[in-house]
Amino acid sequence: MEPGNQTIISEFLLLGFSEDSEYQLILFGLFLSMFVVTVLGNLLIILAITSHSHLHSPMYFFLSNLSWADICFTSTTVPKMLVNIQTRSKSITYVGCITQMYFFMVFGGMDTFLLTVMAFDRFVAICHPLHYPVIMNSHLCGLLVLVSWFVSLSYSLIQSLLMLRLSFCANRVIPYFYCELAQALMLACSDTLVNHIILYMVTGFLGIAPFSGILFSYTQIVSSILRIPSANGKYKAFSTCASHLSMVSLFYGTGLGVYLSSDSSSWRGMIASVMYTVVTPMLNPFIYSLRNRNIKRALQKVLRRTLYGQ
């Protein structure tokens, strides 16, 4: 664009949801309820895992990290959205937008990596059960989580720093209820070639590589399960990874819905973004507590101890 169209902006406008006043209270109550359920549900998962020694295994170690990442992932977008709904304002400061973008990428990346690591854990447990304690030792588990944090933090920092060098046009409307990187880049008047190259490269890395790892793991898992002679053995083997498979389907399904949506400002794109950023983190505790007997029993003990002091 021409230099004359460039301006120094101090804030962006998040298009968000309906401006009708009659829907504002409903939207506020709905998203506040989902946010509270997300935080409490994932905190209960973390508390149940940390307070019961029989859950101190690699699978539950990764699950507790995923629950923490989900709490932070939702907390990057929903509180600001609730404030905007309550104040009937659509603005977010320039610094606030870059900050939100940074943490959104960090915890979104962590979700991707942790789901991949959990798939690898199930692959080793089912396909190489005799070597599982040796392979999935505490050092490897800690290293996998640390590497996930390092890659997520590094990529997010690089993209955020690259955003700071851009100048933006008079149009400062982002058609989401949060600051989304690709949408923000569309508002820039300066050259965004480097930003887009890194965006596409890392999107491919964070999307294709982890998904390929998950696909490979489950291909091997299914092959191993089919070789189990008894139906009861097959059911037990599959039940150990059913919860994770449900989470993967939900996360990647809603994620693709957001980034493949042809019109992000349409209700289809808006619903996909809500599913990805709010509903998926909220449902993860329910998926694990309903499908996993160990988690269910641990949660019952935690709730009993909290409510009745037993």
DRENDO-1510 file (C-alpha; in Angstrom, 1 decimal, always signed):
<recs>
REC; n; res; u; v; w
REC; 1; MET; +0.0; +0.0; +0.0 .
REC; 2; GLU; +1.0; +3.6; -0.3 .
REC; 3; PRO; +2.8; +5.3; +2.6 .
REC; 4; GLY; -0.1; +7.7; +2.9 .
REC; 5; ASN; -2.3; +4.9; +4.0 .
REC; 6; GLN; +0.0; +4.0; +6.9 .
REC; 7; THR; -0.7; +5.2; +10.4 .
REC; 8; ILE; +0.6; +4.6; +13.9 .
REC; 9; ILE; -2.2; +2.8; +15.8 .
REC; 10; SER; -2.6; +2.4; +19.5 .
REC; 11; GLU; -5.3; -0.2; +19.4 .
REC; 12; PHE; -7.2; -2.8; +17.4 .
REC; 13; LEU; -10.9; -3.5; +17.2 .
REC; 14; LEU; -12.1; -7.1; +17.8 .
REC; 15; LEU; -15.3; -7.6; +15.8 .
REC; 16; GLY; -16.4; -10.3; +18.2 .
REC; 17; PHE; -20.1; -11.3; +18.5 .
REC; 18; SER; -23.5; -9.6; +18.1 .
REC; 19; GLU; -23.8; -5.9; +19.1 .
REC; 20; ASP; -27.5; -6.4; +20.1 .
REC; 21; SER; -27.8; -5.4; +23.7 .
REC; 22; GLU; -30.4; -8.2; +24.3 .
REC; 23; TYR; -27.7; -10.8; +23.6 .
REC; 24; GLN; -24.9; -9.3; +25.6 .
REC; 25; LEU; -26.0; -10.6; +29.0 .
REC; 26; ILE; -26.6; -14.1; +27.5 .
REC; 27; LEU; -23.2; -14.1; +25.8 .
REC; 28; PHE; -21.5; -12.9; +29.0 .
REC; 29; GLY; -23.2; -15.5; +31.2 .
REC; 30; LEU; -22.5; -18.3; +28.6 .
REC; 31; PHE; -18.8; -17.6; +28.2 .
REC; 32; LEU; -18.2; -16.9; +31.9 .
REC; 33; SER; -19.8; -20.2; +32.7 .
REC; 34; MET; -17.6; -22.0; +30.2 .
REC; 35; PHE; -14.5; -20.3; +31.4 .
REC; 36; VAL; -15.2; -21.2; +35.1 .
REC; 37; VAL; -16.0; -24.8; +34.1 .
REC; 38; THR; -12.7; -25.0; +32.1 .
REC; 39; VAL; -10.5; -23.7; +34.9 .
REC; 40; LEU; -12.2; -25.7; +37.6 .
REC; 41; GLY; -12.3; -28.9; +35.5 .
REC; 42; ASN; -8.7; -28.8; +34.5 .
REC; 43; LEU; -7.5; -27.8; +38.0 .
REC; 44; LEU; -9.4; -30.8; +39.4 .
REC; 45; ILE; -7.6; -33.0; +36.9 .
REC; 46; ILE; -4.2; -31.6; +38.0 .
REC; 47; LEU; -5.1; -31.9; +41.7 .
REC; 48; ALA; -6.3; -35.5; +41.3 .
REC; 49; ILE; -3.1; -36.5; +39.5 .
REC; 50; THR; -0.7; -34.8; +41.9 .
REC; 51; SER; -2.5; -36.0; +45.0 .
REC; 52; HIS; -2.7; -39.7; +44.1 .
REC; 53; SER; +0.6; -41.6; +43.8 .
REC; 54; HIS; -0.9; -44.4; +41.6 .
REC; 55; LEU; -1.4; -41.7; +38.9 .
REC; 56; HIS; +2.3; -40.7; +38.9 .
REC; 57; SER; +2.9; -42.2; +35.5 .
REC; 58; PRO; +4.0; -40.8; +32.2 .
REC; 59; MET; +0.5; -40.7; +30.7 .
REC; 60; TYR; -0.9; -38.7; +33.6 .
REC; 61; PHE; +2.2; -36.5; +33.8 .
REC; 62; PHE; +1.5; -35.4; +30.2 .
REC; 63; LEU; -2.2; -35.1; +31.0 .
REC; 64; SER; -1.6; -32.7; +33.9 .
REC; 65; ASN; +0.7; -30.6; +31.7 .
REC; 66; LEU; -2.1; -30.6; +29.0 .
REC; 67; SER; -4.6; -29.4; +31.6 .
REC; 68; TRP; -2.4; -26.6; +32.7 .
REC; 69; ALA; -1.8; -25.6; +29.0 .
REC; 70; ASP; -5.6; -25.6; +28.4 .
REC; 71; ILE; -6.2; -23.3; +31.4 .
REC; 72; CYS; -3.7; -20.9; +30.1 .
REC; 73; PHE; -4.9; -21.2; +26.5 .
REC; 74; THR; -8.4; -20.2; +27.4 .
REC; 75; SER; -7.2; -17.5; +29.8 .
REC; 76; THR; -5.5; -15.7; +27.0 .
REC; 77; THR; -8.7; -14.9; +25.2 .
REC; 78; VAL; -11.9; -15.3; +27.3 .
REC; 79; PRO; -11.2; -12.8; +30.1 .
REC; 80; LYS; -10.6; -10.0; +27.6 .
REC; 81; MET; -13.7; -11.0; +25.7 .
REC; 82; LEU; -15.8; -10.9; +28.9 .
REC; 83; VAL; -14.4; -7.4; +29.7 .
REC; 84; ASN; -15.3; -6.2; +26.2 .
REC; 85; ILE; -18.8; -7.7; +26.4 .
REC; 86; GLN; -19.4; -6.2; +29.8 .
REC; 87; THR; -18.1; -2.7; +28.8 .
REC; 88; ARG; -19.6; -2.9; +25.3 .
REC; 89; SER; -16.2; -2.1; +23.9 .
REC; 90; LYS; -14.4; -3.8; +21.1 .
REC; 91; SER; -10.9; -2.3; +21.6 .
REC; 92; ILE; -7.7; -3.9; +22.6 .
REC; 93; THR; -4.5; -2.0; +22.9 .
REC; 94; TYR; -1.6; -2.6; +20.4 .
REC; 95; VAL; +0.6; -4.0; +23.2 .
REC; 96; GLY; -2.3; -6.0; +24.6 .
REC; 97; CYS; -2.9; -7.5; +21.1 .
REC; 98; ILE; +0.7; -8.5; +20.6 .
REC; 99; THR; +0.8; -10.0; +24.1 .
REC; 100; GLN; -2.4; -11.9; +23.6 .
REC; 101; MET; -1.1; -13.2; +20.3 .
REC; 102; TYR; +2.2; -14.3; +21.9 .
REC; 103; PHE; +0.6; -16.4; +24.7 .
REC; 104; PHE; -2.1; -17.7; +22.3 .
REC; 105; MET; +0.6; -19.2; +20.1 .
REC; 106; VAL; +2.6; -20.5; +23.1 .
REC; 107; PHE; -0.2; -22.5; +24.6 .
REC; 108; GLY; -1.8; -23.5; +21.3 .
REC; 109; GLY; +1.6; -24.9; +20.3 .
REC; 110; MET; +1.9; -26.7; +23.7 .
REC; 111; ASP; -1.4; -28.4; +23.2 .
REC; 112; THR; -0.2; -29.6; +19.8 .
REC; 113; PHE; +3.1; -31.0; +21.1 .
REC; 114; LEU; +1.6; -32.5; +24.2 .
REC; 115; LEU; -1.1; -34.4; +22.2 .
REC; 116; THR; +1.7; -35.8; +20.0 .
REC; 117; VAL; +3.8; -36.8; +23.0 .
REC; 118; MET; +0.8; -38.5; +24.6 .
REC; 119; ALA; +0.3; -40.4; +21.3 .
REC; 120; PHE; +3.9; -41.6; +21.5 .
REC; 121; ASP; +3.4; -42.6; +25.1 .
REC; 122; ARG; +0.4; -44.8; +24.1 .
REC; 123; PHE; +2.3; -46.2; +21.2 .
REC; 124; VAL; +5.1; -47.4; +23.5 .
REC; 125; ALA; +2.7; -48.7; +26.1 .
REC; 126; ILE; +0.7; -50.8; +23.7 .
REC; 127; CYS; +3.3; -51.8; +21.1 .
REC; 128; HIS; +6.3; -52.2; +23.4 .
REC; 129; PRO; +4.8; -52.9; +26.9 .
REC; 130; LEU; +7.8; -54.8; +28.2 .
REC; 131; HIS; +10.1; -51.9; +27.4 .
REC; 132; TYR; +7.7; -49.2; +28.5 .
REC; 133; PRO; +9.2; -48.4; +31.9 .
REC; 134; VAL; +12.7; -48.2; +30.4 .
REC; 135; ILE; +11.8; -46.1; +27.4 .
REC; 136; MET; +9.3; -43.7; +29.1 .
REC; 137; ASN; +11.5; -42.9; +32.1 .
REC; 138; SER; +11.2; -39.7; +34.1 .
REC; 139; HIS; +14.2; -38.1; +32.3 .
REC; 140; LEU; +12.7; -38.6; +28.9 .
REC; 141; CYS; +9.2; -37.4; +30.0 .
REC; 142; GLY; +10.7; -34.2; +31.5 .
REC; 143; LEU; +12.8; -33.7; +28.4 .
REC; 144; LEU; +9.9; -34.0; +26.0 .
REC; 145; VAL; +7.9; -31.4; +28.0 .
REC; 146; LEU; +10.8; -29.1; +28.2 .
REC; 147; VAL; +11.5; -29.3; +24.4 .
REC; 148; SER; +7.8; -28.6; +23.8 .
REC; 149; TRP; +8.0; -25.5; +25.9 .
REC; 150; PHE; +11.2; -24.3; +24.3 .
REC; 151; VAL; +9.9; -24.7; +20.7 .
REC; 152; SER; +6.5; -23.0; +21.6 .
REC; 153; LEU; +8.1; -20.1; +23.4 .
REC; 154; SER; +10.8; -19.6; +20.8 .
REC; 155; TYR; +8.5; -19.5; +17.8 .
REC; 156; SER; +5.9; -17.3; +19.5 .
REC; 157; LEU; +8.7; -14.8; +20.5 .
REC; 158; ILE; +10.0; -14.7; +17.0 .
REC; 159; GLN; +6.6; -14.0; +15.5 .
REC; 160; SER; +5.8; -11.4; +18.1 .
REC; 161; LEU; +9.1; -9.6; +17.6 .
REC; 162; LEU; +8.5; -9.6; +13.8 .
REC; 163; MET; +5.0; -8.1; +14.4 .
REC; 164; LEU; +6.6; -5.1; +16.2 .
REC; 165; ARG; +8.4; -4.0; +13.1 .
REC; 166; LEU; +5.2; -3.7; +11.0 .
REC; 167; SER; +3.2; -0.6; +10.4 .
REC; 168; PHE; -0.5; -0.8; +10.0 .
REC; 169; CYS; -3.2; +0.8; +7.9 .
REC; 170; ALA; -6.2; +2.8; +9.0 .
REC; 171; ASN; -8.3; -0.3; +9.0 .
REC; 172; ARG; -7.7; -2.0; +12.3 .
REC; 173; VAL; -10.6; -4.4; +12.6 .
REC; 174; ILE; -9.9; -8.0; +13.4 .
REC; 175; PRO; -12.9; -10.3; +12.6 .
REC; 176; TYR; -12.4; -12.5; +15.7 .
REC; 177; PHE; -12.9; -12.0; +19.4 .
REC; 178; TYR; -9.2; -12.4; +19.9 .
REC; 179; CYS; -6.0; -11.2; +18.2 .
REC; 180; GLU; -5.2; -13.8; +15.5 .
REC; 181; LEU; -1.8; -13.6; +13.8 .
REC; 182; ALA; -2.9; -14.2; +10.2 .
REC; 183; GLN; -5.8; -11.7; +10.5 .
REC; 184; ALA; -3.5; -9.1; +12.0 .
REC; 185; LEU; -0.9; -9.5; +9.2 .
REC; 186; MET; -3.7; -8.7; +6.7 .
REC; 187; LEU; -4.0; -5.3; +8.3 .
REC; 188; ALA; -0.3; -4.4; +7.8 .
REC; 189; CYS; +0.8; -1.9; +5.2 .
REC; 190; SER; +4.5; -2.7; +5.3 .
REC; 191; ASP; +6.1; -5.8; +3.8 .
REC; 192; THR; +5.0; -9.0; +5.6 .
REC; 193; LEU; +6.9; -11.5; +3.4 .
REC; 194; VAL; +9.2; -12.7; +6.2 .
REC; 195; ASN; +6.2; -13.0; +8.6 .
REC; 196; HIS; +4.2; -15.1; +6.2 .
REC; 197; ILE; +7.2; -17.3; +5.3 .
REC; 198; ILE; +7.7; -18.1; +9.0 .
REC; 199; LEU; +4.0; -18.4; +9.6 .
REC; 200; TYR; +3.6; -21.0; +6.8 .
REC; 201; MET; +6.7; -22.9; +7.7 .
REC; 202; VAL; +5.9; -23.2; +11.3 .
REC; 203; THR; +2.2; -23.8; +10.7 .
REC; 204; GLY; +3.3; -26.8; +8.5 .
REC; 205; PHE; +5.7; -27.9; +11.2 .
REC; 206; LEU; +3.2; -27.6; +14.1 .
REC; 207; GLY; +0.4; -29.0; +12.0 .
REC; 208; ILE; +1.7; -31.6; +9.7 .
REC; 209; ALA; +4.7; -33.0; +11.7 .
REC; 210; PRO; +2.8; -33.6; +15.0 .
REC; 211; PHE; -0.3; -34.9; +13.1 .
REC; 212; SER; +1.9; -37.3; +11.1 .
REC; 213; GLY; +3.4; -38.5; +14.4 .
REC; 214; ILE; +0.0; -39.1; +15.9 .
REC; 215; LEU; -1.2; -40.8; +12.7 .
REC; 216; PHE; +1.9; -43.1; +12.7 .
REC; 217; SER; +1.4; -43.9; +16.4 .
REC; 218; TYR; -2.2; -44.9; +16.0 .
REC; 219; THR; -1.5; -46.9; +12.9 .
REC; 220; GLN; +0.9; -49.0; +14.9 .
REC; 221; ILE; -1.4; -49.1; +17.9 .
REC; 222; VAL; -4.4; -50.4; +15.8 .
REC; 223; SER; -2.1; -53.0; +14.1 .
REC; 224; SER; -1.0; -54.2; +17.6 .
REC; 225; ILE; -4.5; -54.3; +19.0 .
REC; 226; LEU; -5.8; -56.3; +16.0 .
REC; 227; ARG; -3.1; -59.0; +16.8 .
REC; 228; ILE; -4.5; -59.4; +20.3 .
REC; 229; PRO; -6.4; -62.8; +20.3 .
REC; 230; SER; -9.1; -62.0; +22.9 .
REC; 231; ALA; -11.9; -59.5; +22.5 .
REC; 232; ASN; -11.5; -58.5; +26.1 .
REC; 233; GLY; -7.8; -57.8; +25.6 .
REC; 234; LYS; -8.6; -55.7; +22.5 .
REC; 235; TYR; -11.1; -53.7; +24.5 .
REC; 236; LYS; -8.7; -53.0; +27.4 .
REC; 237; ALA; -5.9; -51.9; +25.0 .
REC; 238; PHE; -8.2; -49.6; +23.0 .
REC; 239; SER; -9.8; -48.1; +26.2 .
REC; 240; THR; -6.4; -46.8; +27.3 .
REC; 241; CYS; -6.1; -44.5; +24.3 .
REC; 242; ALA; -9.8; -43.8; +23.6 .
REC; 243; SER; -9.8; -40.6; +25.6 .
REC; 244; HIS; -6.7; -39.3; +23.9 .
REC; 245; LEU; -8.0; -40.1; +20.5 .
REC; 246; SER; -11.2; -38.2; +21.3 .
REC; 247; MET; -9.1; -35.1; +22.4 .
REC; 248; VAL; -7.0; -35.3; +19.2 .
REC; 249; SER; -10.1; -35.4; +17.0 .
REC; 250; LEU; -11.7; -32.5; +18.8 .
REC; 251; PHE; -8.6; -30.4; +18.8 .
REC; 252; TYR; -7.6; -30.9; +15.2 .
REC; 253; GLY; -11.2; -30.9; +13.9 .
REC; 254; THR; -12.0; -27.5; +15.5 .
REC; 255; GLY; -8.5; -26.1; +14.6 .
REC; 256; LEU; -8.9; -27.0; +10.9 .
REC; 257; GLY; -12.4; -25.4; +11.1 .
REC; 258; VAL; -10.8; -22.1; +12.2 .
REC; 259; TYR; -7.9; -21.9; +9.7 .
REC; 260; LEU; -9.7; -23.4; +6.7 .
REC; 261; SER; -12.8; -21.2; +7.1 .
REC; 262; SER; -13.3; -19.1; +4.0 .
REC; 263; ASP; -14.9; -16.3; +5.8 .
REC; 264; SER; -13.7; -15.7; +9.4 .
REC; 265; SER; -16.3; -13.1; +10.1 .
REC; 266; SER; -19.2; -15.5; +9.3 .
REC; 267; TRP; -21.0; -17.4; +12.0 .
REC; 268; ARG; -19.4; -20.6; +10.7 .
REC; 269; GLY; -15.9; -19.2; +11.3 .
REC; 270; MET; -17.0; -17.6; +14.6 .
REC; 271; ILE; -18.4; -20.9; +15.9 .
REC; 272; ALA; -15.3; -22.8; +14.8 .
REC; 273; SER; -13.1; -20.3; +16.7 .
REC; 274; VAL; -15.2; -20.7; +19.8 .
REC; 275; MET; -15.0; -24.5; +19.6 .
REC; 276; TYR; -11.2; -24.3; +19.2 .
REC; 277; THR; -10.4; -21.8; +21.9 .
REC; 278; VAL; -13.2; -22.3; +24.5 .
REC; 279; VAL; -15.1; -25.5; +24.1 .
REC; 280; THR; -12.2; -27.9; +23.4 .
REC; 281; PRO; -10.3; -27.0; +26.6 .
REC; 282; MET; -13.6; -27.2; +28.5 .
REC; 283; LEU; -14.4; -30.7; +27.3 .
REC; 284; ASN; -11.0; -32.3; +27.9 .
REC; 285; PRO; -11.6; -32.9; +31.6 .
REC; 286; PHE; -15.0; -34.4; +30.9 .
REC; 287; ILE; -13.6; -36.7; +28.2 .
REC; 288; TYR; -10.9; -38.0; +30.5 .
REC; 289; SER; -13.0; -38.2; +33.7 .
REC; 290; LEU; -15.8; -40.1; +31.9 .
REC; 291; ARG; -13.6; -42.5; +29.9 .
REC; 292; ASN; -10.8; -43.1; +32.4 .
REC; 293; ARG; -11.7; -45.1; +35.6 .
REC; 294; ASN; -8.5; -44.1; +37.4 .
REC; 295; ILE; -9.1; -40.4; +36.9 .
REC; 296; LYS; -12.8; -40.8; +37.8 .
REC; 297; ARG; -12.0; -42.5; +41.1 .
REC; 298; ALA; -9.3; -39.9; +41.9 .
REC; 299; LEU; -11.7; -37.1; +41.2 .
REC; 300; GLN; -14.4; -38.7; +43.4 .
REC; 301; LYS; -11.8; -38.9; +46.3 .
REC; 302; VAL; -10.8; -35.3; +45.8 .
REC; 303; LEU; -14.4; -34.0; +45.7 .
REC; 304; ARG; -15.3; -36.2; +48.7 .
REC; 305; ARG; -12.3; -34.9; +50.7 .
REC; 306; THR; -13.1; -31.3; +49.7 .
REC; 307; LEU; -16.9; -31.4; +50.4 .
REC; 308; TYR; -17.0; -33.7; +53.4 .
REC; 309; GLY; -13.4; -33.6; +54.8 .
REC; 310; GLN; -13.0; -37.3; +54.4 .
</recs>
